[in-house]
Amino acid sequence: MKKKKFTKIRENITEIEYQKLLTYLNGKEDLTTNTKNNLRRTFILLYFTGMRINEVKQLKVKDINTIFEKEELIIVTHKTRKERKLFFSKEAIKQIKKHFLFNDNSKDEDFIITTKGNPLKTPSSSTFIAKVNCFIQEVLGHRYSSHSFRAGIITDMSKSINPKFIKEFIGHSDIKTTMRYIRPTDKDLKKCLIR
């Protein structure tokens, strides 16, 4: 008889975990400047928007300029090939302005996530996802991944926002998918105690 697999508990990345990642990244001296920039930019965008890594990877300098100008951005989701509109809070824009610095030679078509600092080349998806997840797990543990950012923002939003709005914000085509992302934290569950 085949042994049944169990489902491992996955944790959300909330503000506390996000800050731990950035603090650890700042102190990591064995990483190149380019790797640090790639990770920091990815963490900021994942935290504030709930984007997927492949959506972050496709962004260019012109997209960052659009965010500064309009406080929103329309992207084509890598997974579903549908347009999705992203909105950016004042805090998100402040963080992007602080950490998305480009030199005077930067062109609109340059990528923001680059390979060896070459603005025309972005790392392969599998390599970059593995690098991001490896870093996250080094800092937070094996129950976290880049997708924990999506679960974190969806769970936080679910506490006060209509799930139909969350579905649109996150770019899901089916609300059932959105509902599967809601993962209460231990703190949330402890608040449920009535006895």
C-alpha positions in Angstrom: 0.0 0.0 0.0 1.3 3.4 -1.0 2.1 5.8 1.9 0.0 8.9 1.9 2.0 12.2 1.7 1.3 14.8 4.3 0.8 18.5 3.5 3.5 20.7 5.1 2.4 23.8 6.9 3.4 26.9 4.9 4.0 30.2 6.6 3.1 33.7 5.4 5.6 36.5 5.0 4.3 39.4 7.0 6.0 42.7 7.8 8.1 41.0 10.6 9.5 38.4 8.2 9.9 41.0 5.4 12.0 43.2 7.7 14.1 40.2 8.8 14.9 39.5 5.2 16.0 43.1 4.5 18.1 43.3 7.6 19.8 40.0 6.9 20.4 41.0 3.3 22.0 44.3 4.3 24.5 42.5 6.6 25.3 39.8 4.0 28.8 40.8 2.8 29.5 37.8 0.7 26.9 38.8 -2.0 27.6 40.9 -5.0 26.0 44.3 -5.3 24.0 43.0 -8.2 22.7 40.0 -6.3 21.8 42.3 -3.3 19.9 44.7 -5.7 18.1 41.8 -7.3 17.0 40.3 -4.0 16.0 43.6 -2.4 14.0 44.8 -5.4 12.3 41.4 -5.6 11.4 41.4 -1.8 10.0 45.0 -2.0 7.8 44.2 -5.0 6.6 40.9 -3.6 5.8 42.4 -0.2 3.8 45.4 -1.5 2.0 43.9 -4.5 1.8 40.1 -4.1 3.4 39.7 -7.5 4.8 36.4 -8.7 8.6 36.3 -9.2 8.2 35.9 -13.0 6.2 39.1 -13.0 8.9 40.9 -11.1 11.6 39.5 -13.4 9.9 41.0 -16.5 9.8 44.6 -15.2 12.0 47.2 -16.9 13.2 50.7 -16.0 10.2 52.2 -17.9 7.8 50.3 -15.6 9.5 51.8 -12.5 9.2 55.3 -14.1 5.4 54.6 -14.7 5.0 53.6 -11.1 6.6 56.9 -10.0 4.4 58.9 -12.4 1.0 57.1 -12.0 1.3 55.1 -8.7 0.0 52.1 -10.7 1.2 49.8 -13.4 -0.4 47.4 -15.9 1.5 44.2 -16.4 0.8 41.0 -18.4 0.9 38.1 -15.9 3.5 35.5 -16.9 1.3 32.6 -15.8 -2.1 33.5 -17.3 -1.1 35.9 -20.1 -3.7 38.3 -18.9 -3.3 42.0 -18.0 -3.3 42.9 -14.3 -3.3 46.4 -12.8 -1.1 46.9 -9.8 -1.5 49.8 -7.4 1.2 51.2 -5.2 0.9 52.8 -1.8 2.8 55.8 -0.7 5.1 53.6 1.4 5.7 51.2 -1.5 6.7 54.1 -3.8 9.0 55.5 -1.0 10.8 52.1 -0.8 11.0 51.8 -4.6 12.5 55.3 -4.9 15.0 54.5 -2.2 16.1 51.1 -3.6 15.6 51.2 -7.3 18.4 53.5 -8.3 19.6 53.5 -11.9 22.6 55.2 -13.4 22.4 57.9 -16.0 23.0 55.4 -18.8 19.9 53.4 -18.0 17.5 53.0 -20.8 13.7 52.4 -20.6 14.1 48.8 -22.0 16.7 47.8 -19.3 15.6 45.1 -16.9 15.5 45.8 -13.2 16.5 42.2 -12.3 19.8 41.5 -14.1 22.4 38.9 -14.7 25.9 40.1 -13.6 24.7 43.7 -13.8 23.9 43.4 -17.6 20.7 45.4 -17.9 19.8 43.6 -21.2 19.9 40.2 -19.6 17.7 38.7 -16.8 18.4 35.4 -15.0 16.5 32.3 -16.0 13.3 31.8 -14.1 14.3 28.5 -12.5 17.7 29.8 -11.4 16.3 33.1 -10.0 13.4 31.4 -8.2 15.8 28.9 -6.6 18.1 31.7 -5.5 15.3 33.8 -4.0 13.8 30.7 -2.2 17.2 29.6 -1.0 17.8 33.0 0.6 14.3 33.2 2.1 14.8 29.7 3.7 18.2 30.5 4.9 16.8 33.5 6.9 13.2 32.3 7.8 13.3 28.5 7.5 12.0 25.7 5.3 8.3 26.6 5.7 8.8 29.9 3.7 9.2 30.6 0.0 8.6 33.4 -2.4 5.0 32.4 -2.6 4.7 33.2 1.1 4.6 36.9 0.1 1.4 36.3 -1.9 -0.2 34.3 0.9 0.9 37.0 3.4 -0.7 39.9 1.6 -3.9 37.9 0.7 -4.3 36.8 4.3 -3.7 40.3 5.7 -6.2 41.7 3.2 -8.8 39.0 4.0 -9.2 40.4 7.5 -10.9 43.5 6.3 -11.5 43.4 2.5 -14.1 41.7 0.4 -12.6 38.5 -1.2 -13.8 39.6 -4.7 -11.7 42.7 -4.4 -8.7 40.6 -3.3 -9.2 38.3 -6.3 -8.9 41.3 -8.6 -6.0 42.9 -6.8 -4.0 39.7 -6.8 -4.9 38.7 -10.4 -6.7 35.4 -9.9 -9.4 34.4 -12.4 -11.3 32.2 -9.8 -12.1 33.3 -6.2 -11.6 29.7 -5.1 -7.9 30.1 -5.8 -7.8 33.3 -3.8 -9.5 31.6 -0.8 -6.9 28.8 -0.9 -4.2 31.4 -0.2 -5.7 32.6 3.0 -3.5 31.1 5.7 -4.1 32.4 9.2 -1.0 32.9 11.2 -0.5 31.3 14.7 -1.4 34.8 16.2 -4.6 34.9 14.1 -5.6 31.4 15.3 -4.8 32.2 19.0 -7.2 35.1 18.7 -9.9 32.5 17.9 -9.7 30.9 21.3 -13.0 31.3 23.1 -12.3 29.0 26.1 
